[in-house]
Amino acid sequence: MEEPFKINQKITAREVRLVGENIEQGIYPIEQARKMAQEQNLDLVEISPTAVPPVCRVIDYSKFKYEQKKRTREMKAKATKVILKEIRFGPNTDDHDFAFKLKHAQEFLKEGAKIKAYVHFVGRSIVFKERGEILLLKFAQALEELAKVEQLPKLEGKRMFLYLAPKVAPSVAKPKPVAKEGAAAPAAKPAPVAAEAPAAAEAPTPAAAE
């Protein structure tokens, strides 16, 4: 099995740029770079062959390959796996069956799966292809809050396909805290009392005429 990197005697460049630990980084003739790697019981690995000059690192090649494989596995594990769920209809699907399959589709979309819905035409039922298209469009409309259409109904042979993908869930506003049952409600602030108007001065009583 061919190695993914050139090492030691397989490196053909006349000079290389050395990087790594426990060495003085710089440009060296290839023979000197190999000797520096041998003195540390390590390998000279060409990690960037297209650079001018090529970049090499003085490392343990076995350990280097292990780290590369480990990194590749981690990247694959983090990659999102797309799940495609199939839902089959007939051109004469009744309302009960339609609702049953619609419920399953809603669950699949909430889990992040894509939907491939199709109407299968058997024998002479192909004459009802318009009915199948209406059925699939009705299905897409019923799921418009959860899904977006990736492909409108399209007839391929004896099947008409519709592809749906889940929408990105909108951010949900945090609910306001609700007062616990039995907790005393905060006392209402007393209404400001209006200042009393000053009492009207009594008019002097006129003296009686003698």
Secondary structure in CASP SS format (residue, H / E / C, confidence):
PFRMAT SS
TARGET T0000
AUTHOR 0000-0000-0000
METHOD secondary structure of the structure
MODEL  1
M C 1.00
E C 1.00
E C 1.00
P C 1.00
F C 1.00
K C 1.00
I E 1.00
N H 1.00
Q H 1.00
K H 1.00
I C 1.00
T C 1.00
A C 1.00
R C 1.00
E E 1.00
V E 1.00
R E 1.00
L E 1.00
V E 1.00
G C 1.00
E C 1.00
N C 1.00
I C 1.00
E C 1.00
Q C 1.00
G E 1.00
I E 1.00
Y E 1.00
P E 1.00
I H 1.00
E H 1.00
Q H 1.00
A H 1.00
R H 1.00
K H 1.00
M H 1.00
A H 1.00
Q H 1.00
E H 1.00
Q C 1.00
N C 1.00
L C 1.00
D E 1.00
L E 1.00
V E 1.00
E E 1.00
I E 1.00
S E 1.00
P C 1.00
T C 1.00
A C 1.00
V C 1.00
P C 1.00
P C 1.00
V E 1.00
C E 1.00
R E 1.00
V E 1.00
I E 1.00
D C 1.00
Y H 1.00
S H 1.00
K H 1.00
F H 1.00
K H 1.00
Y H 1.00
E H 1.00
Q H 1.00
K H 1.00
K H 1.00
R H 1.00
T H 1.00
R H 1.00
E H 1.00
M H 1.00
K H 1.00
A H 1.00
K H 1.00
A C 1.00
T C 1.00
K C 1.00
V C 1.00
I C 1.00
L E 1.00
K E 1.00
E E 1.00
I E 1.00
R E 1.00
F E 1.00
G C 1.00
P C 1.00
N C 1.00
T C 1.00
D C 1.00
D H 1.00
H H 1.00
D H 1.00
F H 1.00
A H 1.00
F H 1.00
K H 1.00
L H 1.00
K H 1.00
H H 1.00
A H 1.00
Q H 1.00
E H 1.00
F H 1.00
L H 1.00
K H 1.00
E C 1.00
G C 1.00
A C 1.00
K E 1.00
I E 1.00
K E 1.00
A E 1.00
Y E 1.00
V E 1.00
H E 1.00
F C 1.00
V C 1.00
G H 1.00
R H 1.00
S H 1.00
I H 1.00
V H 1.00
F H 1.00
K H 1.00
E H 1.00
R H 1.00
G H 1.00
E H 1.00
I H 1.00
L H 1.00
L H 1.00
L H 1.00
K H 1.00
F H 1.00
A H 1.00
Q H 1.00
A H 1.00
L C 1.00
E C 1.00
E C 1.00
L C 1.00
A E 1.00
K E 1.00
V E 1.00
E E 1.00
Q E 1.00
L E 1.00
P E 1.00
K E 1.00
L E 1.00
E E 1.00
G C 1.00
K C 1.00
R E 1.00
M E 1.00
F E 1.00
L E 1.00
Y E 1.00
L E 1.00
A E 1.00
P E 1.00
K C 1.00
V C 1.00
A C 1.00
P C 1.00
S C 1.00
V C 1.00
A C 1.00
K C 1.00
P C 1.00
K C 1.00
P C 1.00
V C 1.00
A C 1.00
K C 1.00
E C 1.00
G C 1.00
A C 1.00
A C 1.00
A C 1.00
P C 1.00
A C 1.00
A C 1.00
K C 1.00
P C 1.00
A C 1.00
P C 1.00
V C 1.00
A C 1.00
A C 1.00
E C 1.00
A C 1.00
P C 1.00
A C 1.00
A C 1.00
A C 1.00
E C 1.00
A C 1.00
P C 1.00
T C 1.00
P C 1.00
A C 1.00
A C 1.00
A C 1.00
E C 1.00
END
